[in-house]
Amino acid sequence: MTCVLLSGLLLQVRPGEWRSQADVFGEIFFVFLALGTLVGVVVVAYTLYNAYKYRENGQPEDDGENRPTLGELPTGDDGGKGKKLFISFGISAVIVISLVVYAYTLLIYVESGPDVDPEAELEVDVEGYQFGWEFEYPNGHSVDNELRVPADRVVYLHVTSRDVWHNFGAPELRIKTDSIPGETSTTWFLEEETGTYTAECFELCGAGHSYMKADIIVMEPGEFEEWYEGTDPEAEDDTEAETDDADDTSASLADPTDGSIGGVAA
């Protein structure tokens, strides 16, 4: 049960914070690798020990030994060998059950997602099409094949498709979910390090399947907020209106047909 207790402790390593899926799956891989290596070393070492101990040495066998016959089920009452067999079965069962509970606990954590303040989350709608990805932010701004997100912030992706079946995945972020027409699947990720990660389609969807990729750009929170404010459609409309007014003013000042020079009547 050590793995079960360990998983509970590791989930609370950073109070008030949540771990990324990449961290969780990396931990599961490390635990299985370490324990599997340990068990493998013990089994191989014990096998080699017994192979050496009971090797053929040309001496007559001791007929006084109580050996089980073919098909006989050991009971554990016939000496130390039967007890060793039952102990090994018991230890194996404890290890396997502990690993199953441990891995299942972490997978539930991944599936349920972080329990954080909704205002601290970023939700993005993702729509797959032949052969690209469209990302739409809460303010209505949409862009193809490029997703910008802040570091150290939970990002929820609501994925669907406009034509055929796709599968959205980013191996470095350990996320992967179906993109199906008429359905929406949700996944999340949390990345602490800034950089550019590649998302691609993992469902054969046509001739351009191998080119169906997108960049996930993880930015510093301050830089992301500055960029995001510039994508506000209302702000863009105001900027365009101000630009149009400025152009009209410049045109009226430079128009020689209105009988004025520099806006002053001749």
C-alpha positions as CSV (number, residue, x, y, z in Angstrom):
1,M,0.0,0.0,0.0
2,T,3.1,2.2,-0.1
3,C,2.3,3.4,-3.6
4,V,-1.2,4.5,-2.6
5,L,0.1,6.6,0.3
6,L,2.8,8.0,-1.9
7,S,0.3,9.1,-4.6
8,G,-1.8,10.9,-2.0
9,L,1.2,12.7,-0.7
10,L,2.5,13.6,-4.1
11,L,-0.9,15.2,-5.1
12,Q,-0.5,17.6,-2.2
13,V,3.2,18.5,-2.7
14,R,2.3,22.1,-3.5
15,P,-0.7,23.2,-1.5
16,G,-3.1,25.4,-3.5
17,E,-1.4,24.4,-6.8
18,W,-2.1,21.8,-9.4
19,R,0.3,19.6,-11.3
20,S,0.4,19.3,-15.0
21,Q,-0.6,16.2,-16.8
22,A,3.0,15.9,-18.1
23,D,4.2,15.8,-14.5
24,V,1.6,13.1,-13.5
25,F,2.3,10.8,-16.4
26,G,6.0,11.3,-16.0
27,E,5.7,10.3,-12.3
28,I,3.6,7.2,-13.2
29,F,6.3,6.1,-15.8
30,F,9.1,6.6,-13.3
31,V,7.4,4.6,-10.5
32,F,6.6,1.7,-12.8
33,L,10.1,1.8,-14.3
34,A,11.8,1.9,-10.9
35,L,9.6,-0.8,-9.3
36,G,9.7,-3.0,-12.4
37,T,13.5,-2.7,-12.5
38,L,13.7,-3.6,-8.8
39,V,11.5,-6.6,-9.1
40,G,13.3,-7.7,-12.3
41,V,16.7,-7.5,-10.5
42,V,15.4,-9.6,-7.5
43,V,13.8,-12.3,-9.7
44,V,16.8,-12.6,-12.0
45,A,19.3,-12.6,-9.1
46,Y,17.2,-15.3,-7.2
47,T,17.0,-17.4,-10.4
48,L,20.7,-17.3,-11.0
49,Y,21.3,-18.1,-7.3
50,N,19.2,-21.2,-7.5
51,A,20.6,-22.2,-10.8
52,Y,24.1,-22.1,-9.2
53,K,23.0,-23.7,-6.0
54,Y,21.2,-26.6,-7.6
55,R,23.5,-27.1,-10.5
56,E,24.5,-30.6,-11.6
57,N,27.7,-31.5,-9.8
58,G,27.9,-35.2,-10.4
59,Q,26.8,-36.1,-6.9
60,P,23.8,-38.4,-6.2
61,E,20.6,-36.7,-5.3
62,D,19.4,-36.7,-1.7
63,D,16.3,-38.9,-1.8
64,G,15.3,-37.8,1.6
65,E,14.0,-34.4,0.4
66,N,10.2,-34.0,0.3
67,R,9.6,-32.8,-3.2
68,P,6.1,-32.1,-4.6
69,T,4.9,-34.4,-7.3
70,L,3.6,-33.4,-10.7
71,G,0.2,-31.7,-10.3
72,E,0.4,-31.4,-6.5
73,L,-0.7,-28.1,-5.1
74,P,1.7,-26.8,-2.4
75,T,0.0,-26.3,1.0
76,G,2.8,-24.5,2.9
77,D,2.8,-27.3,5.5
78,D,5.7,-29.2,3.9
79,G,8.6,-27.1,5.0
80,G,10.1,-23.8,4.2
81,K,9.8,-24.1,0.4
82,G,6.0,-24.0,0.3
83,K,6.0,-21.1,2.7
84,K,8.4,-19.2,0.4
85,L,6.1,-19.8,-2.5
86,F,3.0,-18.4,-0.6
87,I,5.0,-15.4,0.7
88,S,6.1,-14.6,-2.9
89,F,2.5,-14.8,-4.1
90,G,1.4,-12.6,-1.3
91,I,4.1,-9.9,-2.0
92,S,3.3,-10.0,-5.7
93,A,-0.4,-9.5,-5.0
94,V,0.3,-6.5,-2.7
95,I,2.6,-4.9,-5.3
96,V,0.2,-5.3,-8.2
97,I,-2.9,-4.1,-6.2
98,S,-0.9,-1.1,-4.9
99,L,0.2,-0.1,-8.4
100,V,-3.3,-0.4,-9.8
101,V,-4.8,1.7,-7.0
102,Y,-1.9,4.2,-7.3
103,A,-2.2,4.6,-11.0
104,Y,-6.0,4.8,-10.9
105,T,-5.9,7.5,-8.3
106,L,-3.7,9.7,-10.5
107,L,-5.8,9.0,-13.6
108,I,-8.9,10.1,-11.7
109,Y,-7.0,13.3,-10.8
110,V,-6.2,13.8,-14.5
111,E,-9.7,13.1,-15.7
112,S,-11.5,15.3,-13.1
113,G,-9.2,18.3,-13.8
114,P,-8.1,21.0,-11.4
115,D,-10.6,22.5,-8.9
116,V,-9.6,26.1,-9.3
117,D,-11.4,29.5,-9.5
118,P,-13.1,29.8,-12.9
119,E,-11.7,33.3,-13.2
120,A,-8.2,31.7,-13.0
121,E,-8.9,29.4,-15.9
122,L,-8.7,30.0,-19.7
123,E,-11.2,28.2,-21.8
124,V,-10.6,27.9,-25.6
125,D,-12.8,26.3,-28.2
126,V,-10.9,24.2,-30.7
127,E,-12.4,23.1,-34.0
128,G,-10.6,20.7,-36.3
129,Y,-11.1,20.8,-40.1
130,Q,-9.3,19.4,-43.1
131,F,-6.5,20.2,-42.6
132,G,-6.0,22.6,-39.7
133,W,-7.2,23.8,-36.3
134,E,-9.2,26.9,-35.4
135,F,-8.9,28.3,-31.9
136,E,-11.5,30.7,-30.5
137,Y,-11.0,32.6,-27.3
138,P,-13.7,33.7,-24.8
139,N,-13.7,37.3,-26.3
140,G,-14.6,35.9,-29.7
141,H,-11.1,36.2,-31.2
142,S,-10.2,33.3,-33.4
143,V,-7.0,32.2,-35.1
144,D,-5.9,29.2,-37.2
145,N,-3.1,26.9,-36.2
146,E,-1.7,29.0,-33.4
147,L,-2.8,28.9,-29.7
148,R,-1.3,31.3,-27.3
149,V,-1.7,30.6,-23.6
150,P,-0.2,31.9,-20.3
151,A,2.3,29.9,-18.3
152,D,1.2,28.5,-14.9
153,R,-2.5,28.8,-15.7
154,V,-5.0,26.0,-16.2
155,V,-6.2,25.9,-19.9
156,Y,-9.3,24.0,-20.8
157,L,-9.8,23.0,-24.5
158,H,-13.3,22.2,-25.8
159,V,-12.6,20.2,-29.0
160,T,-14.9,19.4,-31.9
161,S,-14.8,19.1,-35.6
162,R,-16.5,20.7,-38.6
163,D,-16.1,17.9,-41.1
164,V,-14.5,14.5,-40.4
165,W,-13.1,12.7,-37.3
166,H,-9.8,14.2,-36.0
167,N,-7.8,13.7,-32.8
168,F,-6.1,16.7,-31.2
169,G,-3.0,16.0,-29.3
170,A,0.3,17.6,-28.0
171,P,2.7,14.9,-26.9
172,E,5.0,17.2,-25.0
173,L,2.0,18.5,-22.9
174,R,0.6,14.9,-22.6
175,I,-2.8,15.9,-23.9
176,K,-4.9,14.0,-26.5
177,T,-8.6,14.0,-27.2
178,D,-11.1,13.2,-30.0
179,S,-12.3,15.8,-32.4
180,I,-15.7,14.5,-33.6
181,P,-18.4,16.4,-35.6
182,G,-21.4,17.2,-33.5
183,E,-19.7,16.3,-30.2
184,T,-17.4,18.2,-27.8
185,S,-14.7,16.6,-25.8
186,T,-12.8,18.5,-23.1
187,T,-9.2,18.2,-22.0
188,W,-6.9,20.5,-20.0
189,F,-3.3,21.2,-19.4
190,L,-1.0,23.3,-17.3
191,E,2.4,24.3,-18.4
192,E,5.0,26.1,-16.3
193,E,7.7,26.7,-18.8
194,T,7.4,29.1,-21.7
195,G,8.1,27.9,-25.2
196,T,6.4,26.6,-28.4
197,Y,4.9,23.1,-28.4
198,T,3.4,21.2,-31.4
199,A,-0.1,20.0,-31.6
200,E,-1.1,17.6,-34.4
201,C,-3.9,15.3,-35.6
202,F,-3.6,11.7,-34.5
203,E,-6.6,10.4,-36.6
204,L,-6.0,9.7,-40.2
205,C,-8.4,12.2,-41.8
206,G,-7.3,12.6,-45.5
207,A,-4.5,13.4,-47.8
208,G,-3.3,16.4,-45.8
209,H,-3.3,14.6,-42.4
210,S,0.4,14.8,-41.8
211,Y,0.3,18.6,-42.3
212,M,-2.5,19.2,-39.8
213,K,-0.4,20.8,-37.1
214,A,-0.6,23.9,-34.9
215,D,1.7,25.8,-32.5
216,I,0.9,26.1,-28.9
217,I,2.8,29.1,-27.6
218,V,3.2,29.3,-23.8
219,M,3.9,32.9,-22.8
220,E,4.7,34.8,-19.7
221,P,1.4,35.8,-18.0
222,G,2.1,39.6,-18.4
223,E,2.9,39.2,-22.1
224,F,-0.1,37.1,-22.7
225,E,-2.4,39.6,-21.0
226,E,-1.0,42.4,-23.2
227,W,-1.5,40.3,-26.3
228,Y,-5.0,39.2,-25.3
229,E,-6.2,42.7,-24.7
230,G,-5.1,43.6,-28.2
231,T,-7.4,40.8,-29.6
232,D,-10.6,42.2,-28.1
233,P,-13.0,42.8,-31.0
234,E,-14.5,45.9,-29.3
235,A,-11.0,47.4,-28.9
236,E,-10.3,46.6,-32.6
237,D,-13.5,48.3,-33.7
238,D,-12.7,51.4,-31.6
239,T,-9.2,51.5,-33.1
240,E,-10.5,51.2,-36.6
241,A,-13.1,53.9,-35.9
242,E,-10.4,56.2,-34.6
243,T,-8.2,55.5,-37.7
244,D,-11.1,56.2,-40.0
245,D,-11.8,59.6,-38.2
246,A,-8.1,60.5,-38.5
247,D,-8.1,59.6,-42.2
248,D,-11.2,61.7,-42.8
249,T,-9.7,64.7,-40.9
250,S,-6.5,64.4,-42.9
251,A,-8.4,64.2,-46.2
252,S,-10.4,67.3,-45.4
253,L,-7.3,69.3,-44.5
254,A,-5.6,68.2,-47.7
255,D,-8.6,68.7,-50.0
256,P,-8.1,71.7,-52.3
257,T,-11.6,71.7,-53.6
258,D,-13.2,73.0,-50.4
259,G,-11.7,76.5,-50.8
260,S,-9.6,76.3,-47.7
261,I,-5.9,75.9,-47.0
262,G,-5.0,73.9,-43.9
263,G,-8.6,74.1,-42.7
264,V,-8.6,78.0,-42.9
265,A,-10.8,79.7,-45.5
266,A,-8.9,81.5,-48.2
